[in-house]
Amino acid sequence: MSWLKAGTLQVMRLLSEGQAPSRSWAPYVVTAAAVSAAAVAGAAAVDPNSTWYEHLEKPAFQPPPWAFGAVWTPLYASIAWAGGHALQQARGRNRSALAASLGVNLVLNTAWNWLFFRRQSPKAGLVGTLLLDMSNIALISRTAGADRAAARALLPYAGWCAFATVLNGAIVRRNPA
């Protein structure tokens, strides 16, 4: 996972240093690549059919397994679009801060899968998702400074992550060991 963190942060740093023309596709391409890398790296850690996961006691509001792919696909698309759109509008230090915020957010997004599934630790996953929620607030705030429409596009993502925090917390309560 360290390769993802280093690569994502490097790509976002390179993007933040550039001053893309107002009609450039570069920010969209770079954010789509970074979001795709985060999605692939995160998915590599998930095994909903593992004996460990199947034996966890889950709350009644746990969505069915197919729902996660159905929800995450458009959410990842909205992150890529919002990131590209906001980076296209931002300049100077604001652009650098936005790129860094997006990079950190993608690393935290990926980290949750590794903390929860690979470490088999709902408690570590809960810490990870709480950090992701804080990162979402920072990302939306920075994005709003560049483009309010892009910030609004991130709201469903933040909402789903907040739901994931509640779900993760419920799993921790039901599986204290």
ZAKOL-755901 format. One line per 3 residues: number of its first residue (from 1); their letters; for each residue x, y, z of N, C-alpha, C, CB. Coordinates in nm, 4 decimals, always signed. Glycine has a CB too. Example, Ala and Ser with C-alpha at 12.3 -4.5 7.8 and 13.67 -1.06 7.14 Angstrom:
1	as	+1.3190,-0.5690,+0.7800,+1.2300,-0.4500,+0.7800,+1.3200,-0.3300,+0.7800,+1.1308,-0.4473,+0.9046 | +1.2850,-0.2250,+0.7080,+1.3670,-0.1060,+0.7140,+1.2900,+0.0030,+0.7870,+1.4084,-0.0598,+0.5725
% end
This chain:
1	msw	+0.0815,-0.1185,+0.0000,+0.0000,+0.0000,+0.0000,+0.0863,+0.1254,+0.0000,-0.0930,-0.0005,+0.1192 | +0.2100,+0.1171,+0.0441,+0.2956,+0.2352,+0.0458,+0.3224,+0.2852,-0.0958,+0.4276,+0.2043,+0.1166 | +0.3247,+0.1947,-0.1952,+0.3440,+0.2375,-0.3331,+0.2272,+0.3234,-0.3795,+0.3606,+0.1163,-0.4251
4	lka	+0.1046,+0.2906,-0.3339,-0.0114,+0.3705,-0.3708,-0.0011,+0.5087,-0.3086,-0.1417,+0.3012,-0.3271 | +0.0314,+0.5123,-0.1816,+0.0431,+0.6401,-0.1124,+0.1479,+0.7276,-0.1805,+0.0790,+0.6186,+0.0358 | +0.2644,+0.6731,-0.2037,+0.3726,+0.7499,-0.2663,+0.3338,+0.7925,-0.4076,+0.5027,+0.6674,-0.2696
7	gtl	+0.2771,+0.7014,-0.4847,+0.2401,+0.7327,-0.6217,+0.1282,+0.8354,-0.6307,+0.1992,+0.6076,-0.6929 | +0.0254,+0.8183,-0.5485,-0.0867,+0.9124,-0.5498,-0.0402,+1.0511,-0.5080,-0.1995,+0.8640,-0.4571 | +0.0377,+1.0582,-0.4011,+0.0843,+1.1884,-0.3554,+0.1779,+1.2524,-0.4575,+0.1548,+1.1752,-0.2207
10	qvm	+0.2602,+1.1727,-0.5255,+0.3496,+1.2265,-0.6278,+0.2700,+1.2816,-0.7458,+0.4475,+1.1183,-0.6757 | +0.1699,+1.2066,-0.7918,+0.0880,+1.2524,-0.9031,+0.0156,+1.3813,-0.8649,-0.0131,+1.1436,-0.9449 | -0.0411,+1.3852,-0.7446,-0.1128,+1.5048,-0.7030,-0.0168,+1.6228,-0.6869,-0.1881,+1.4791,-0.5720
13	rll	+0.1062,+1.5981,-0.6421,+0.2057,+1.7050,-0.6303,+0.2394,+1.7600,-0.7684,+0.3338,+1.6535,-0.5599 | +0.2629,+1.6722,-0.8640,+0.2946,+1.7169,-0.9993,+0.1797,+1.7977,-1.0587,+0.3264,+1.5970,-1.0888 | +0.0584,+1.7511,-1.0360,-0.0574,+1.8241,-1.0872,-0.0688,+1.9604,-1.0211,-0.1859,+1.7438,-1.0648
16	seg	-0.0439,+1.9661,-0.8910,-0.0597,+2.0921,-0.8194,+0.0413,+2.1970,-0.8643,-0.0466,+2.0690,-0.6706 | +0.1551,+2.1541,-0.9153,+0.2587,+2.2484,-0.9568,+0.2274,+2.3117,-1.0915,+0.3932,+2.1787,-0.9629 | +0.1477,+2.2443,-1.1718,+0.1170,+2.2962,-1.3048,+0.0094,+2.4027,-1.3011,+0.0740,+2.1840,-1.3959
19	qap	+0.0077,+2.4825,-1.4039,-0.0982,+2.5822,-1.4215,-0.1708,+2.5453,-1.5498,-0.0408,+2.7305,-1.4271 | -0.2581,+2.4492,-1.5414,-0.3273,+2.3991,-1.6600,-0.4139,+2.5077,-1.7221,-0.4129,+2.2771,-1.6247 | -0.4188,+2.5109,-1.8535,-0.5089,+2.6050,-1.9191,-0.6530,+2.5768,-1.8775,-0.4943,+2.5969,-2.0727
22	srs	-0.7376,+2.6760,-1.8875,-0.8745,+2.6629,-1.8372,-0.9533,+2.5518,-1.9064,-0.9475,+2.7938,-1.8540 | -0.9133,+2.5089,-2.0242,-0.9875,+2.4044,-2.0948,-0.9078,+2.2741,-2.1062,-1.0260,+2.4531,-2.2335 | -0.8108,+2.2562,-2.0218,-0.7274,+2.1372,-2.0258,-0.7986,+2.0166,-1.9654,-0.5968,+2.1625,-1.9527
25	wap	-0.7754,+1.9014,-2.0264,-0.8276,+1.7754,-1.9735,-0.7308,+1.7136,-1.8733,-0.8549,+1.6769,-2.0876 | -0.6105,+1.7704,-1.8596,-0.5083,+1.7116,-1.7727,-0.5568,+1.6891,-1.6297,-0.3865,+1.8000,-1.7707 | -0.6207,+1.7857,-1.5659,-0.6651,+1.7592,-1.4281,-0.7637,+1.6434,-1.4177,-0.7284,+1.8833,-1.3702
28	yvv	-0.8506,+1.6298,-1.5171,-0.9479,+1.5201,-1.5161,-0.8793,+1.3846,-1.5360,-1.0539,+1.5419,-1.6254 | -0.7838,+1.3811,-1.6267,-0.7118,+1.2567,-1.6537,-0.6326,+1.2142,-1.5307,-0.6179,+1.2731,-1.7751 | -0.5637,+1.3093,-1.4693,-0.4820,+1.2763,-1.3522,-0.5693,+1.2342,-1.2347,-0.3945,+1.3958,-1.3124
31	taa	-0.6780,+1.3068,-1.2096,-0.7628,+1.2669,-1.0966,-0.8318,+1.1335,-1.1253,-0.8681,+1.3760,-1.0667 | -0.8721,+1.1097,-1.2492,-0.9326,+0.9798,-1.2821,-0.8321,+0.8671,-1.2601,-0.9830,+0.9786,-1.4284 | -0.7067,+0.8898,-1.2987,-0.6031,+0.7872,-1.2774,-0.5785,+0.7649,-1.1287,-0.4713,+0.8277,-1.3470
34	avs	-0.5711,+0.8726,-1.0516,-0.5465,+0.8592,-0.9077,-0.6636,+0.7900,-0.8388,-0.5219,+0.9972,-0.8443 | -0.7860,+0.8270,-0.8742,-0.9045,+0.7633,-0.8153,-0.9108,+0.6164,-0.8556,-1.0337,+0.8366,-0.8592 | -0.8807,+0.5862,-0.9799,-0.8809,+0.4464,-1.0251,-0.7767,+0.3642,-0.9507,-0.8551,+0.4389,-1.1761
37	aaa	-0.6582,+0.4206,-0.9316,-0.5531,+0.3496,-0.8566,-0.5975,+0.3240,-0.7138,-0.4214,+0.4302,-0.8572 | -0.6601,+0.4230,-0.6522,-0.7094,+0.4054,-0.5151,-0.8171,+0.2974,-0.5099,-0.7649,+0.5383,-0.4600 | -0.9073,+0.2984,-0.6070,-1.0146,+0.1984,-0.6099,-0.9586,+0.0572,-0.6265,-1.1131,+0.2294,-0.7235
40	vag	-0.8634,+0.0416,-0.7170,-0.8041,-0.0904,-0.7413,-0.7269,-0.1375,-0.6184,-0.7109,-0.0866,-0.8648 | -0.6464,-0.0493,-0.5604,-0.5675,-0.0872,-0.4418,-0.6581,-0.1193,-0.3233,-0.4697,+0.0256,-0.4038 | -0.7649,-0.0442,-0.3079,-0.8590,-0.0727,-0.1999,-0.9315,-0.2042,-0.2208,-0.9594,+0.0393,-0.1873
43	aaa	-0.9752,-0.2280,-0.3433,-1.0476,-0.3515,-0.3745,-0.9603,-0.4744,-0.3542,-1.0990,-0.3479,-0.5178 | -0.8296,-0.4599,-0.3731,-0.7377,-0.5733,-0.3555,-0.7385,-0.6261,-0.2126,-0.5960,-0.5326,-0.3939 | -0.7768,-0.5428,-0.1171,-0.7762,-0.5841,+0.0231,-0.9080,-0.6459,+0.0678,-0.7443,-0.4661,+0.1106
46	vdp	-1.0125,-0.6270,-0.0090,-1.1468,-0.6678,+0.0332,-1.1734,-0.8136,-0.0013,-1.2528,-0.5787,-0.0319 | -1.2225,-0.8864,+0.0985,-1.2656,-1.0242,+0.0766,-1.3922,-1.0482,+0.1585,-1.1527,-1.1262,+0.1157 | -1.5087,-1.0112,+0.1026,-1.6323,-1.0276,+0.1784,-1.6735,-1.1733,+0.1973,-1.7429,-0.9535,+0.1103
49	nst	-1.6041,-1.2651,+0.1303,-1.6352,-1.4076,+0.1438,-1.5408,-1.4787,+0.2392,-1.6303,-1.4748,+0.0086 | -1.4535,-1.4030,+0.3035,-1.3595,-1.4667,+0.3964,-1.4349,-1.5215,+0.5176,-1.2501,-1.3660,+0.4416 | -1.3806,-1.6257,+0.5753,-1.4403,-1.6843,+0.6950,-1.4480,-1.5801,+0.8057,-1.3597,-1.8071,+0.7420
52	wye	-1.3417,-1.5024,+0.8202,-1.3392,-1.3991,+0.9247,-1.4561,-1.3021,+0.9080,-1.2054,-1.3218,+0.9214 | -1.4741,-1.2497,+0.7880,-1.5783,-1.1507,+0.7649,-1.7175,-1.2128,+0.7777,-1.5614,-1.0875,+0.6269 | -1.7340,-1.3324,+0.7255,-1.8643,-1.3982,+0.7329,-1.9072,-1.4252,+0.8763,-1.8614,-1.5280,+0.6556
55	hle	-1.8096,-1.4431,+0.9670,-1.8428,-1.4716,+1.1062,-1.8633,-1.3463,+1.1912,-1.7348,-1.5554,+1.1670 | -1.8356,-1.2301,+1.1367,-1.8636,-1.1075,+1.2115,-2.0143,-1.0899,+1.2254,-1.8003,-0.9840,+1.1417 | -2.0560,-1.0449,+1.3424,-2.1965,-1.0101,+1.3598,-2.2161,-0.8696,+1.3033,-2.2399,-1.0179,+1.5113
58	kpa	-2.3107,-0.8579,+1.2104,-2.3339,-0.7311,+1.1411,-2.4739,-0.6801,+1.1734,-2.3159,-0.7474,+0.9877 | -2.4919,-0.5487,+1.1685,-2.6247,-0.4935,+1.1972,-2.7236,-0.5216,+1.0843,-2.6149,-0.3430,+1.2209 | -2.8508,-0.5080,+1.1147,-2.9563,-0.5338,+1.0154,-2.9491,-0.4372,+0.8978,-3.0938,-0.5243,+1.0810
61	fqp	-2.8911,-0.3193,+0.9190,-2.8850,-0.2209,+0.8103,-2.7622,-0.2370,+0.7211,-2.8867,-0.0817,+0.8678 | -2.6897,-0.3475,+0.7375,-2.5760,-0.3782,+0.6505,-2.6283,-0.4007,+0.5084,-2.4970,-0.5042,+0.7023 | -2.5803,-0.3222,+0.4106,-2.6262,-0.3437,+0.2728,-2.5792,-0.4796,+0.2199,-2.5752,-0.2305,+0.1810
64	ppw	-2.6483,-0.5321,+0.1196,-2.6023,-0.6578,+0.0587,-2.4700,-0.6342,-0.0139,-2.7092,-0.7143,-0.0400 | -2.3894,-0.7380,-0.0308,-2.2570,-0.7210,-0.0930,-2.2592,-0.6508,-0.2291,-2.1926,-0.8550,-0.1092 | -2.3571,-0.6782,-0.3131,-2.3618,-0.6175,-0.4456,-2.3784,-0.4658,-0.4389,-2.4751,-0.6781,-0.5262
67	afg	-2.4351,-0.4143,-0.3303,-2.4623,-0.2706,-0.3195,-2.3341,-0.1880,-0.3153,-2.5454,-0.2424,-0.1953 | -2.2277,-0.2460,-0.2619,-2.1041,-0.1680,-0.2477,-2.0463,-0.1297,-0.3833,-2.0004,-0.2468,-0.1677 | -2.0394,-0.2238,-0.4755,-1.9924,-0.1919,-0.6097,-2.0858,-0.0957,-0.6811,-1.9771,-0.3184,-0.6911
70	avw	-2.2160,-0.1152,-0.6616,-2.3150,-0.0285,-0.7256,-2.3057,+0.1146,-0.6740,-2.4556,-0.0828,-0.7025 | -2.2687,+0.1313,-0.5488,-2.2570,+0.2657,-0.4907,-2.1203,+0.3263,-0.5196,-2.2812,+0.2610,-0.3391 | -2.0141,+0.2480,-0.5018,-1.8797,+0.3049,-0.5158,-1.8450,+0.3465,-0.6580,-1.7784,+0.2062,-0.4679
73	tpl	-1.8975,+0.2787,-0.7574,-1.8640,+0.3148,-0.8955,-1.9008,+0.4601,-0.9268,-1.9354,+0.2210,-0.9932 | -2.0253,+0.5027,-0.9058,-2.0554,+0.6440,-0.9327,-1.9887,+0.7395,-0.8336,-2.2052,+0.6658,-0.9299 | -1.9658,+0.6944,-0.7107,-1.8970,+0.7822,-0.6157,-1.7540,+0.8093,-0.6612,-1.8968,+0.7199,-0.4749
76	yas	-1.6845,+0.7058,-0.7062,-1.5483,+0.7274,-0.7558,-1.5489,+0.8183,-0.8779,-1.4814,+0.5934,-0.7901 | -1.6476,+0.8025,-0.9643,-1.6578,+0.8906,-1.0813,-1.6791,+1.0355,-1.0379,-1.7731,+0.8453,-1.1735 | -1.7616,+1.0561,-0.9356,-1.7861,+1.1934,-0.8890,-1.6620,+1.2526,-0.8233,-1.9037,+1.1964,-0.7904
79	iaw	-1.5833,+1.1717,-0.7546,-1.4585,+1.2211,-0.6950,-1.3626,+1.2642,-0.8063,-1.3924,+1.1115,-0.6047 | -1.3504,+1.1810,-0.9081,-1.2601,+1.2141,-1.0193,-1.3050,+1.3419,-1.0899,-1.2538,+1.0975,-1.1202 | -1.4350,+1.3536,-1.1183,-1.4840,+1.4738,-1.1853,-1.4654,+1.5974,-1.0970,-1.6321,+1.4574,-1.2227
82	agg	-1.5072,+1.5869,-0.9708,-1.4981,+1.7020,-0.8797,-1.3532,+1.7451,-0.8606,-1.5612,+1.6681,-0.7435 | -1.2652,+1.6478,-0.8422,-1.1239,+1.6805,-0.8258,-1.0672,+1.7475,-0.9484,-1.0444,+1.5564,-0.7946 | -1.0946,+1.6931,-1.0658,-1.0452,+1.7518,-1.1897,-1.1017,+1.8908,-1.2133,-1.0787,+1.6625,-1.3067
85	hal	-1.2307,+1.9060,-1.1892,-1.2953,+2.0347,-1.2123,-1.2411,+2.1417,-1.1169,-1.4472,+2.0213,-1.1961 | -1.2310,+2.1079,-0.9901,-1.1810,+2.2052,-0.8918,-1.0344,+2.2385,-0.9169,-1.1986,+2.1513,-0.7489 | -0.9539,+2.1382,-0.9501,-0.8122,+2.1653,-0.9777,-0.7955,+2.2521,-1.1016,-0.7351,+2.0340,-0.9955
88	qqa	-0.8842,+2.2369,-1.1956,-0.8794,+2.3195,-1.3157,-0.9067,+2.4669,-1.2814,-0.9817,+2.2687,-1.4197 | -0.9895,+2.4900,-1.1807,-1.0267,+2.6262,-1.1421,-0.9277,+2.6887,-1.0444,-1.1648,+2.6263,-1.0807 | -0.8660,+2.6085,-0.9613,-0.7781,+2.6603,-0.8551,-0.6435,+2.7037,-0.9123,-0.7570,+2.5537,-0.7454
91	rgr	-0.5785,+2.7936,-0.8413,-0.4473,+2.8444,-0.8819,-0.3552,+2.8549,-0.7614,-0.4606,+2.9815,-0.9507 | -0.2262,+2.8485,-0.7901,-0.1237,+2.8740,-0.6889,-0.1311,+2.7825,-0.5689,-0.1331,+3.0140,-0.6427 | -0.1196,+2.8436,-0.4520,-0.1206,+2.7657,-0.3266,-0.2529,+2.6941,-0.3039,-0.0917,+2.8568,-0.2080
94	nrs	-0.3610,+2.7556,-0.3475,-0.4908,+2.6890,-0.3325,-0.4956,+2.5597,-0.4125,-0.6044,+2.7821,-0.3767 | -0.4374,+2.5616,-0.5304,-0.4328,+2.4408,-0.6131,-0.3458,+2.3347,-0.5479,-0.3802,+2.4731,-0.7536 | -0.2308,+2.3752,-0.4965,-0.1409,+2.2807,-0.4289,-0.2080,+2.2191,-0.3065,-0.0105,+2.3507,-0.3874
97	ala	-0.2761,+2.3018,-0.2281,-0.3439,+2.2518,-0.1073,-0.4581,+2.1585,-0.1452,-0.3973,+2.3693,-0.0217 | -0.5304,+2.1920,-0.2499,-0.6405,+2.1071,-0.2957,-0.5877,+1.9728,-0.3461,-0.7207,+2.1779,-0.4067 | -0.4805,+1.9754,-0.4231,-0.4217,+1.8509,-0.4739,-0.3730,+1.7634,-0.3583,-0.3050,+1.8815,-0.5706
100	asl	-0.3104,+1.8245,-0.2595,-0.2635,+1.7487,-0.1432,-0.3810,+1.6904,-0.0657,-0.1787,+1.8380,-0.0511 | -0.4854,+1.7688,-0.0488,-0.6038,+1.7228,+0.0234,-0.6689,+1.6041,-0.0482,-0.7049,+1.8375,+0.0387 | -0.6771,+1.6124,-0.1799,-0.7329,+1.5024,-0.2577,-0.6443,+1.3784,-0.2480,-0.7500,+1.5440,-0.4043
103	gvn	-0.5143,+1.3962,-0.2568,-0.4223,+1.2828,-0.2450,-0.4327,+1.2133,-0.1107,-0.2805,+1.3286,-0.2667 | -0.4343,+1.2913,-0.0039,-0.4469,+1.2347,+0.1312,-0.5803,+1.1614,+0.1434,-0.4357,+1.3464,+0.2398 | -0.6869,+1.2215,+0.0896,-0.8185,+1.1598,+0.0972,-0.8206,+1.0243,+0.0274,-0.9231,+1.2516,+0.0360
106	lvl	-0.7585,+1.0158,-0.0887,-0.7566,+0.8883,-0.1609,-0.6758,+0.7824,-0.0866,-0.6994,+0.9079,-0.3008 | -0.5673,+0.8236,-0.0237,-0.4886,+0.7294,+0.0566,-0.5721,+0.6790,+0.1745,-0.3575,+0.7963,+0.1074 | -0.6415,+0.7686,+0.2425,-0.7268,+0.7271,+0.3551,-0.8427,+0.6394,+0.3077,-0.7816,+0.8506,+0.4290
109	nta	-0.8968,+0.6710,+0.1921,-1.0043,+0.5903,+0.1350,-0.9573,+0.4467,+0.1153,-1.0522,+0.6501,+0.0012 | -0.8402,+0.4318,+0.0579,-0.7827,+0.2992,+0.0341,-0.7447,+0.2305,+0.1645,-0.6602,+0.3101,-0.0564 | -0.6909,+0.3072,+0.2572,-0.6403,+0.2511,+0.3831,-0.7495,+0.1797,+0.4611,-0.5794,+0.3610,+0.4691
112	wnw	-0.8729,+0.2308,+0.4551,-0.9791,+0.1659,+0.5318,-0.9912,+0.0188,+0.4958,-1.1123,+0.2362,+0.5084 | -0.9884,-0.0140,+0.3684,-1.0005,-0.1534,+0.3255,-0.8905,-0.2401,+0.3857,-0.9962,-0.1625,+0.1732 | -0.7702,-0.1857,+0.3879,-0.6557,-0.2604,+0.4407,-0.6642,-0.2731,+0.5922,-0.5240,-0.1924,+0.4008
115	lff	-0.7097,-0.1694,+0.6581,-0.7232,-0.1743,+0.8039,-0.8329,-0.2720,+0.8449,-0.7533,-0.0344,+0.8600 | -0.9473,-0.2634,+0.7826,-1.0613,-0.3464,+0.8205,-1.0443,-0.4909,+0.7741,-1.1896,-0.2884,+0.7629 | -1.0237,-0.5106,+0.6440,-1.0216,-0.6461,+0.5891,-0.8871,-0.7159,+0.6044,-1.0588,-0.6421,+0.4444
118	rrq	-0.7786,-0.6528,+0.5639,-0.6490,-0.7217,+0.5681,-0.5970,-0.7380,+0.7103,-0.5469,-0.6459,+0.4852 | -0.6154,-0.6367,+0.7938,-0.5758,-0.6501,+0.9346,-0.6813,-0.7253,+1.0132,-0.5518,-0.5124,+0.9977 | -0.7966,-0.7446,+0.9506,-0.9113,-0.8080,+1.0162,-0.9388,-0.7379,+1.1489,-0.8859,-0.9600,+1.0388
121	spk	-0.9481,-0.6059,+1.1407,-0.9656,-0.5244,+1.2603,-1.0745,-0.4194,+1.2405,-0.8339,-0.4569,+1.2979 | -1.1957,-0.4485,+1.2847,-1.2998,-0.3463,+1.2788,-1.2622,-0.2195,+1.3567,-1.4299,-0.4027,+1.3327 | -1.1896,-0.2350,+1.4662,-1.1485,-0.1165,+1.5441,-1.0524,-0.0293,+1.4643,-1.0823,-0.1590,+1.6771
124	agl	-0.9540,-0.0895,+1.3993,-0.8624,-0.0115,+1.3149,-0.9391,+0.0501,+1.1985,-0.7462,-0.1005,+1.2620 | -1.0348,-0.0239,+1.1432,-1.1182,+0.0297,+1.0359,-1.1986,+0.1500,+1.0821,-1.2116,-0.0775,+0.9833 | -1.2485,+0.1450,+1.2047,-1.3247,+0.2573,+1.2579,-1.2371,+0.3819,+1.2695,-1.3843,+0.2214,+1.3945
127	vgt	-1.1152,+0.3644,+1.3174,-1.0223,+0.4778,+1.3231,-0.9981,+0.5311,+1.1815,-0.8873,+0.4360,+1.3901 | -0.9774,+0.4406,+1.0868,-0.9535,+0.4811,+0.9491,-1.0706,+0.5569,+0.8885,-0.9232,+0.3607,+0.8655 | -1.1914,+0.5111,+0.9146,-1.3072,+0.5782,+0.8556,-1.3352,+0.7120,+0.9233,-1.4302,+0.4887,+0.8648
130	lll	-1.3038,+0.7237,+1.0511,-1.3165,+0.8542,+1.1170,-1.2173,+0.9544,+1.0575,-1.2936,+0.8405,+1.2693 | -1.0955,+0.9082,+1.0311,-0.9969,+0.9951,+0.9654,-1.0431,+1.0331,+0.8248,-0.8592,+0.9254,+0.9590 | -1.1029,+0.9377,+0.7542,-1.1549,+0.9658,+0.6210,-1.2673,+1.0697,+0.6280,-1.2055,+0.8362,+0.5548
133	dms	-1.3543,+1.0592,+0.7279,-1.4614,+1.1579,+0.7427,-1.4036,+1.2980,+0.7640,-1.5535,+1.1200,+0.8603 | -1.3014,+1.3091,+0.8468,-1.2374,+1.4396,+0.8681,-1.1725,+1.4891,+0.7389,-1.1318,+1.4308,+0.9811 | -1.1110,+1.3980,+0.6662,-1.0498,+1.4336,+0.5389,-1.1556,+1.4788,+0.4379,-0.9705,+1.3149,+0.4831
136	nia	-1.2719,+1.4159,+0.4401,-1.3804,+1.4563,+0.3499,-1.4244,+1.5997,+0.3777,-1.5002,+1.3611,+0.3639 | -1.4336,+1.6345,+0.5046,-1.4715,+1.7716,+0.5402,-1.3675,+1.8702,+0.4866,-1.4860,+1.7864,+0.6943 | -1.2413,+1.8390,+0.5063,-1.1340,+1.9265,+0.4573,-1.1364,+1.9343,+0.3047,-0.9961,+1.8759,+0.5059
139	lis	-1.1556,+1.8206,+0.2386,-1.1572,+1.8178,+0.0927,-1.2747,+1.8989,+0.0378,-1.1643,+1.6731,+0.0422 | -1.3906,+1.8821,+0.0952,-1.5073,+1.9567,+0.0479,-1.4873,+2.1065,+0.0708,-1.6357,+1.9080,+0.1192 | -1.4314,+2.1426,+0.1830,-1.4046,+2.2837,+0.2116,-1.3067,+2.3431,+0.1102,-1.3491,+2.2997,+0.3538
142	rta	-1.1981,+2.2732,+0.0857,-1.0993,+2.3219,-0.0121,-1.1590,+2.3258,-0.1532,-0.9731,+2.2322,-0.0106 | -1.2367,+2.2238,-0.1861,-1.2980,+2.2186,-0.3180,-1.3970,+2.3338,-0.3352,-1.3683,+2.0835,-0.3396 | -1.4731,+2.3650,-0.2317,-1.5693,+2.4757,-0.2392,-1.4993,+2.6082,-0.2649,-1.6510,+2.4845,-0.1100
145	gad	-1.3765,+2.6216,-0.2145,-1.3012,+2.7434,-0.2404,-1.2654,+2.7612,-0.3866,-1.1766,+2.7442,-0.1584 | -1.2595,+2.6514,-0.4597,-1.2270,+2.6578,-0.6023,-1.3515,+2.6539,-0.6894,-1.1346,+2.5435,-0.6402 | -1.4495,+2.5699,-0.6499,-1.5686,+2.5539,-0.7322,-1.6796,+2.4893,-0.6494,-1.5376,+2.4691,-0.8581
148	raa	-1.7866,+2.5619,-0.6286,-1.8960,+2.5112,-0.5439,-1.9669,+2.3904,-0.6053,-1.9976,+2.6220,-0.5187 | -1.9800,+2.3853,-0.7348,-2.0448,+2.2697,-0.7992,-1.9629,+2.1432,-0.7753,-2.0624,+2.2942,-0.9517 | -1.8325,+2.1541,-0.7826,-1.7462,+2.0384,-0.7559,-1.7592,+1.9949,-0.6099,-1.5984,+2.0717,-0.7890
151	ara	-1.7687,+2.0918,-0.5198,-1.7858,+2.0582,-0.3776,-1.9185,+1.9863,-0.3552,-1.7790,+2.1856,-0.2901 | -2.0234,+2.0325,-0.4196,-2.1546,+1.9656,-0.4064,-2.1491,+1.8230,-0.4605,-2.2642,+2.0457,-0.4809 | -2.0707,+1.8014,-0.5641,-2.0585,+1.6673,-0.6217,-1.9932,+1.5693,-0.5249,-1.9784,+1.6730,-0.7508
154	llp	-1.9187,+1.6208,-0.4268,-1.8534,+1.5352,-0.3272,-1.9448,+1.5006,-0.2090,-1.7282,+1.6033,-0.2758 | -2.0582,+1.5652,-0.1967,-2.1459,+1.5417,-0.0819,-2.1981,+1.3976,-0.0727,-2.2627,+1.6364,-0.0882 | -2.2401,+1.3341,-0.1839,-2.2817,+1.1935,-0.1709,-2.1678,+1.1027,-0.1221,-2.3338,+1.1422,-0.3051
157	yag	-2.0476,+1.1293,-0.1661,-1.9302,+1.0535,-0.1201,-1.9133,+1.0697,+0.0306,-1.8019,+1.1004,-0.1940 | -1.9185,+1.1927,+0.0780,-1.9047,+1.2167,+0.2219,-2.0188,+1.1512,+0.2985,-1.9007,+1.3675,+0.2515 | -2.1385,+1.1562,+0.2430,-2.2531,+1.0917,+0.3077,-2.2374,+0.9413,+0.3168,-2.3800,+1.1244,+0.2331
160	wca	-2.1909,+0.8791,+0.2084,-2.1702,+0.7343,+0.2100,-2.0603,+0.6965,+0.3096,-2.1342,+0.6835,+0.0689 | -1.9552,+0.7767,+0.3148,-1.8472,+0.7498,+0.4108,-1.8970,+0.7654,+0.5544,-1.7277,+0.8443,+0.3857 | -1.9843,+0.8630,+0.5797,-2.0424,+0.8787,+0.7133,-2.1278,+0.7564,+0.7481,-2.1276,+1.0084,+0.7210
163	fat	-2.2047,+0.7081,+0.6499,-2.2818,+0.5853,+0.6709,-2.1877,+0.4682,+0.7014,-2.3689,+0.5537,+0.5463 | -2.0766,+0.4606,+0.6284,-1.9788,+0.3534,+0.6515,-1.9212,+0.3624,+0.7928,-1.8649,+0.3603,+0.5470 | -1.9036,+0.4830,+0.8438,-1.8539,+0.5003,+0.9805,-1.9542,+0.4455,+1.0808,-1.8252,+0.6485,+1.0096
166	vln	-2.0815,+0.4761,+1.0604,-2.1866,+0.4240,+1.1489,-2.1908,+0.2717,+1.1406,-2.3251,+0.4840,+1.1116 | -2.1844,+0.2179,+1.0200,-2.1851,+0.0732,+1.0005,-2.0639,+0.0086,+1.0675,-2.1872,+0.0394,+0.8506 | -1.9467,+0.0665,+1.0463,-1.8236,+0.0143,+1.1070,-1.8346,+0.0190,+1.2599,-1.6996,+0.0956,+1.0588
169	gai	-1.8883,+0.1281,+1.3141,-1.9068,+0.1398,+1.4589,-2.0007,+0.0327,+1.5122,-1.9604,+0.2778,+1.4945 | -2.1069,+0.0045,+1.4377,-2.2016,-0.0995,+1.4787,-2.1344,-0.2371,+1.4779,-2.3250,-0.0998,+1.3859 | -2.0478,-0.2606,+1.3830,-1.9753,-0.3883,+1.3781,-1.8797,-0.3988,+1.4963,-1.8976,-0.4025,+1.2448
172	vrr	-1.8135,-0.2899,+1.5314,-1.7231,-0.2897,+1.6476,-1.8025,-0.3217,+1.7748,-1.6506,-0.1514,+1.6617 | -1.9189,-0.2585,+1.7903,-2.0012,-0.2833,+1.9106,-2.0473,-0.4280,+1.9181,-2.1235,-0.1903,+1.9121 | -2.0786,-0.4882,+1.8057,-2.1283,-0.6260,+1.8046,-2.0161,-0.7316,+1.8133,-2.2095,-0.6491,+1.6787
175	npa	-1.8917,-0.6880,+1.7885,-1.7780,-0.7799,+1.7871,-1.6646,-0.7177,+1.8680,-1.7319,-0.8113,+1.6407 | -1.6783,-0.7119,+2.0000,-1.5820,-0.6394,+2.0832,-1.4422,-0.7014,+2.0903,-1.6359,-0.6284,+2.2204 | -1.4262,-0.8241,+2.0530,-1.2952,-0.8906,+2.0685,-1.1958,-0.8459,+1.9714,-1.3082,-1.0356,+2.0572
% end
